[in-house]
């Protein structure tokens, strides 16, 4: 058996500002208990002027520092985001320059909340094929900038943050990113989308005045699709790898909403205590949710070498992605 590509380091970063339920309750004329019951979120981290690259770069530096690597030795940088610094150039190019990774090529991946796992699949293929030896996979979003602050159905959900994972040959076929599953169902594209700013509806004074640059979501449709597709990719991974749910140490879901995560765990008959989540303190950070949550767990010592992880995600598109990972890290990660 050949060695598997593996996560050899992890890092994360959240902005300093905390947006509490008490603050939202006053603005939205809802109770704190109403917000917590519907989202499972007590606090969110929100940017105060930072761009998405401003969130990703510290996470990337923390990741590289924990691995004892220098950015100049990276072969590729993949950035999963739906809130790029600009429509163009790519945010990955900005990250590459700011890190000083002059030898690396860079690419954005716009697979919504599943973007990090899609990028993980790409990095795995690059390492396995020999096209790259060291790939930095980043996920980050500034969702606070595309959420209507006066819409109770969405304003309570989203926060800002980023995570980064260094992918290299792990040197052991029993550890690493052992399998990935990717799914797309474009029929749900307009159940969760940003109406304006793209080529279908160009930005204009009218789209700005009409709120066309705020996220629009059909909550009921998205909830149903998220539970179904996240469960589907998780079951596919279990089946393909001859695993029982009881053999999984941690389910690592996209941190969308506590009710969604609870439903997926229930469908898999998994103990809620084995579901990795820091949603309550940071909110749904979209592309940053899975890598930053992994970073928090690693830094706290709750992740151990040999743990079996089942990553499962869902996002606008609809897209879903999952990965079966045998964790190989032992030392806590760094954060800045």
C-alpha positions as CSV (number, residue, x, y, z in Angstrom):
1,X,0.0,0.0,0.0
2,X,1.2,3.5,-0.8
3,X,1.2,6.3,1.7
4,X,-1.9,8.5,1.8
5,X,-2.0,12.3,1.5
6,X,-2.6,13.7,5.0
7,X,-3.4,16.8,7.0
8,X,0.1,17.4,8.6
9,X,-0.8,20.8,10.2
10,X,-3.9,22.9,10.9
11,X,-4.4,26.5,11.8
12,X,-7.4,28.9,12.3
13,X,-8.3,32.5,12.9
14,X,-11.4,34.4,14.0
15,X,-11.9,38.2,14.1
16,X,-11.9,39.7,17.6
17,X,-15.4,41.3,17.6
18,X,-18.1,39.2,19.3
19,X,-21.7,39.6,18.2
20,X,-24.0,38.3,21.0
21,X,-27.6,37.2,21.0
22,X,-28.4,40.1,23.3
23,X,-27.2,42.6,20.7
24,X,-29.1,40.8,17.9
25,X,-32.3,40.5,20.0
26,X,-32.4,44.3,20.5
27,X,-32.0,44.9,16.8
28,X,-34.3,42.2,15.5
29,X,-37.0,42.5,18.2
30,X,-36.6,38.8,19.1
31,X,-35.7,37.2,22.4
32,X,-32.3,35.7,23.0
33,X,-34.0,32.3,23.7
34,X,-35.7,32.5,20.3
35,X,-32.4,33.0,18.6
36,X,-30.6,30.2,20.5
37,X,-33.5,27.7,20.0
38,X,-33.5,28.2,16.2
39,X,-29.8,28.3,15.6
40,X,-27.9,26.8,18.5
41,X,-25.7,30.0,18.4
42,X,-25.0,32.2,21.4
43,X,-22.2,34.3,19.9
44,X,-20.6,35.0,16.5
45,X,-17.2,36.4,15.5
46,X,-17.6,39.2,13.0
47,X,-15.1,41.2,11.0
48,X,-14.6,44.9,11.7
49,X,-13.3,45.9,8.3
50,X,-11.2,42.8,7.6
51,X,-11.4,41.2,4.2
52,X,-11.5,37.5,3.6
53,X,-7.8,37.4,2.9
54,X,-7.2,39.2,6.2
55,X,-8.9,36.2,7.9
56,X,-7.1,33.5,5.9
57,X,-3.5,34.8,6.1
58,X,-3.2,34.5,9.9
59,X,-4.8,31.0,9.8
60,X,-2.3,30.0,7.0
61,X,0.6,31.4,9.0
62,X,-0.5,29.6,12.1
63,X,-0.7,26.4,10.1
64,X,2.7,26.7,8.6
65,X,4.2,27.7,11.9
66,X,2.8,24.6,13.6
67,X,4.3,22.4,10.8
68,X,7.7,24.1,10.9
69,X,7.3,24.9,7.2
70,X,8.1,28.0,5.1
71,X,5.6,29.4,2.6
72,X,8.3,29.6,0.0
73,X,8.3,25.8,-0.2
74,X,4.6,25.4,-1.0
75,X,3.7,24.0,-4.4
76,X,0.0,25.1,-4.5
77,X,-2.5,27.2,-2.5
78,X,-6.3,26.4,-2.7
79,X,-8.7,28.9,-1.2
80,X,-12.3,28.0,-0.7
81,X,-14.5,31.1,-0.4
82,X,-17.7,32.7,-1.6
83,X,-16.8,36.1,-0.3
84,X,-13.5,36.9,-2.2
85,X,-11.7,40.2,-1.6
86,X,-12.6,41.1,-5.2
87,X,-14.5,39.5,-8.1
88,X,-11.0,39.3,-9.6
89,X,-8.1,38.8,-9.0
90,X,-8.6,35.6,-7.0
91,X,-8.2,35.7,-3.3
92,X,-5.8,32.8,-3.5
93,X,-3.4,35.0,-5.5
94,X,-3.6,37.7,-2.8
95,X,-3.0,35.1,-0.1
96,X,0.0,33.6,-2.1
97,X,1.6,37.0,-2.3
98,X,1.0,38.0,1.3
99,X,2.5,34.7,2.5
100,X,5.5,35.0,0.3
101,X,4.8,31.7,-1.4
102,X,6.4,32.8,-4.7
103,X,6.8,29.2,-6.0
104,X,3.2,28.2,-5.5
105,X,0.4,28.4,-8.0
106,X,-2.9,29.4,-6.5
107,X,-6.6,28.9,-7.2
108,X,-10.0,29.8,-5.7
109,X,-12.7,27.2,-5.3
110,X,-16.3,28.4,-5.1
111,X,-18.1,25.4,-3.8
112,X,-20.0,27.3,-1.1
113,X,-19.9,25.8,2.4
114,X,-18.5,22.5,1.0
115,X,-15.6,24.4,-0.6
116,X,-13.0,23.3,2.0
117,X,-13.8,19.6,1.5
118,X,-13.8,20.1,-2.3
119,X,-10.4,21.7,-2.0
120,X,-9.2,18.9,0.2
121,X,-10.2,16.4,-2.5
122,X,-8.2,18.4,-5.0
123,X,-5.1,18.6,-2.8
124,X,-5.4,14.9,-2.1
125,X,-5.4,14.2,-5.9
126,X,-2.4,16.5,-6.5
127,X,-0.3,14.8,-3.8
128,X,-1.3,11.3,-4.9
129,X,-0.5,12.0,-8.5
130,X,2.9,13.5,-7.8
131,X,1.9,16.9,-9.2
132,X,2.6,18.6,-5.9
133,X,4.3,17.7,-2.7
134,X,3.0,20.4,-0.4
135,X,-0.5,22.0,-0.8
136,X,-2.0,24.6,1.5
137,X,-5.8,24.3,1.7
138,X,-7.6,27.3,3.1
139,X,-11.3,28.0,3.8
140,X,-12.6,31.3,4.9
141,X,-15.5,33.7,4.5
142,X,-16.7,37.1,5.7
143,X,-20.4,36.2,5.7
144,X,-21.3,39.2,7.8
145,X,-20.9,41.4,4.8
146,X,-23.6,39.6,2.7
147,X,-26.2,39.1,5.3
148,X,-29.1,41.5,5.8
149,X,-28.6,42.7,9.4
150,X,-32.4,43.2,9.8
151,X,-33.5,39.7,8.5
152,X,-34.1,37.5,11.6
153,X,-34.0,34.3,9.4
154,X,-30.3,34.9,8.3
155,X,-28.8,37.5,10.6
156,X,-28.7,35.1,13.5
157,X,-26.7,32.4,11.7
158,X,-23.6,33.7,10.2
159,X,-20.1,34.7,11.4
160,X,-16.7,35.2,10.0
161,X,-13.5,33.1,10.2
162,X,-11.0,31.0,8.4
163,X,-9.0,27.8,8.7
164,X,-6.0,26.3,6.8
165,X,-4.6,22.8,6.5
166,X,-1.3,21.7,5.1
167,X,-1.6,18.6,2.9
168,X,1.5,16.4,2.3
169,X,2.4,12.8,1.9
170,X,1.8,11.4,5.4
171,X,4.2,8.5,5.0
172,X,1.7,5.9,6.3
173,X,-1.1,4.3,4.3
174,X,-3.2,3.8,7.5
175,X,-3.4,7.6,8.2
176,X,-4.5,10.6,6.2
177,X,-7.3,11.5,3.8
178,X,-8.4,8.0,2.9
179,X,-11.5,8.7,0.9
180,X,-13.6,11.6,-0.5
181,X,-17.2,11.8,-1.9
182,X,-18.4,14.9,-3.8
183,X,-22.0,15.7,-4.9
184,X,-23.8,18.4,-6.8
185,X,-27.6,19.0,-7.4
186,X,-28.1,22.3,-9.3
187,X,-31.8,22.0,-9.0
188,X,-31.6,23.8,-5.6
189,X,-29.4,26.7,-6.9
190,X,-31.8,29.5,-6.1
191,X,-32.8,28.2,-2.6
192,X,-29.7,29.7,-1.2
193,X,-28.0,32.4,-3.3
194,X,-26.8,36.0,-3.7
195,X,-29.2,37.6,-6.2
196,X,-27.0,40.4,-7.5
197,X,-23.4,41.2,-8.4
198,X,-22.9,38.4,-10.9
199,X,-23.3,38.5,-14.7
200,X,-27.0,37.5,-14.5
201,X,-27.8,40.6,-12.5
202,X,-25.1,43.1,-12.6
203,X,-24.5,45.5,-9.6
204,X,-26.3,48.8,-10.0
205,X,-27.7,51.6,-7.8
206,X,-31.1,49.7,-8.0
207,X,-29.7,46.4,-6.8
208,X,-27.9,48.1,-3.9
209,X,-31.0,50.0,-2.9
210,X,-33.2,46.9,-3.2
211,X,-31.0,44.7,-1.0
212,X,-30.0,42.5,-3.9
213,X,-26.5,42.0,-2.5
214,X,-27.8,40.2,0.6
215,X,-28.0,36.4,0.9
216,X,-31.4,34.9,0.2
217,X,-32.4,31.6,1.7
218,X,-35.4,29.3,1.6
219,X,-34.8,28.0,5.1
220,X,-37.1,24.9,5.0
221,X,-35.8,23.7,1.6
222,X,-32.2,24.2,2.6
223,X,-32.7,22.4,6.0
224,X,-34.2,19.4,4.2
225,X,-31.5,19.3,1.5
226,X,-28.7,19.8,4.0
227,X,-29.7,16.9,6.2
228,X,-30.3,14.6,3.3
229,X,-27.1,15.3,1.4
230,X,-24.8,15.5,4.4
231,X,-26.2,12.2,5.6
232,X,-25.8,10.7,2.0
233,X,-22.1,11.5,1.7
234,X,-21.5,10.2,5.2
235,X,-23.2,6.9,4.5
236,X,-21.4,6.6,1.2
237,X,-18.1,6.9,3.0
238,X,-19.0,4.4,5.7
239,X,-20.1,1.9,3.0
240,X,-17.1,2.4,0.8
241,X,-14.7,1.9,3.7
242,X,-16.5,-1.0,5.4
243,X,-17.1,1.1,8.5
244,X,-19.9,1.2,11.1
245,X,-20.9,4.5,12.5
246,X,-19.8,3.3,15.9
247,X,-16.2,3.1,14.6
248,X,-16.1,6.9,14.0
249,X,-14.5,8.9,16.7
250,X,-15.7,12.3,15.4
251,X,-18.3,13.4,13.0
252,X,-17.1,16.8,11.6
253,X,-20.1,18.5,10.0
254,X,-20.3,21.9,8.3
255,X,-21.3,24.2,11.2
256,X,-24.5,25.4,9.6
257,X,-27.1,25.2,12.3
258,X,-27.3,23.0,15.4
259,X,-30.6,21.4,14.4
260,X,-29.1,20.3,11.0
261,X,-26.0,18.8,12.8
262,X,-28.2,17.1,15.3
263,X,-30.4,15.6,12.6
264,X,-27.4,14.3,10.6
265,X,-26.0,12.6,13.7
266,X,-29.4,11.1,14.5
267,X,-29.7,9.7,11.0
268,X,-26.3,8.1,11.4
269,X,-27.2,6.8,15.0
270,X,-24.2,8.7,16.3
271,X,-23.8,9.9,19.9
272,X,-24.1,13.7,19.9
273,X,-21.0,13.8,22.2
274,X,-19.0,12.6,19.1
275,X,-20.1,15.5,16.9
276,X,-17.4,18.2,16.6
277,X,-18.9,21.6,17.0
278,X,-18.0,25.1,18.1
279,X,-21.0,26.7,16.3
280,X,-22.4,28.2,19.5
281,X,-19.4,30.6,19.9
282,X,-18.5,31.6,16.4
283,X,-21.6,31.0,14.2
284,X,-21.7,29.6,10.7
285,X,-18.5,30.7,9.1
286,X,-19.3,29.0,5.8
287,X,-16.1,27.9,4.0
288,X,-14.1,28.3,7.2
289,X,-16.3,26.2,9.5
290,X,-14.8,22.8,9.1
291,X,-11.0,23.7,9.1
292,X,-11.4,26.2,11.9
293,X,-13.3,23.7,14.0
294,X,-10.7,21.1,13.4
295,X,-8.1,23.6,14.5
296,X,-9.9,24.4,17.7
297,X,-10.3,20.7,18.6
298,X,-6.6,20.0,17.8
299,X,-5.4,22.9,19.9
300,X,-7.5,21.9,22.8
301,X,-6.1,18.3,22.7
302,X,-9.5,16.7,22.0
303,X,-8.1,15.3,18.7
304,X,-5.7,12.3,19.0
305,X,-3.5,10.5,16.6
306,X,-5.4,7.6,15.1
307,X,-8.9,9.2,15.5
308,X,-11.3,8.3,12.7
309,X,-13.0,11.4,11.4
310,X,-16.0,11.7,9.1
311,X,-16.2,15.2,7.5
312,X,-19.5,16.0,5.9
313,X,-20.6,19.3,4.4
314,X,-23.4,21.0,2.4
315,X,-23.7,24.3,0.7
316,X,-25.4,26.5,-1.9
317,X,-25.6,25.0,-5.3
318,X,-26.6,22.5,-3.9
319,X,-23.3,20.9,-3.2
320,X,-22.2,18.4,-0.7
321,X,-18.8,16.8,0.1
322,X,-17.4,14.3,2.6
323,X,-14.1,12.9,3.6
324,X,-12.9,10.0,5.7
325,X,-9.8,11.0,7.5
326,X,-7.5,9.1,9.9
327,X,-6.0,11.8,12.0
328,X,-2.2,11.7,12.3
329,X,-1.3,14.8,14.3
330,X,-0.3,14.7,18.0
331,X,0.8,18.2,18.9
332,X,-1.6,21.1,19.4
333,X,-1.8,23.6,16.5
334,X,-1.1,27.3,16.7
335,X,-3.4,30.2,16.3
336,X,-2.9,33.9,16.0
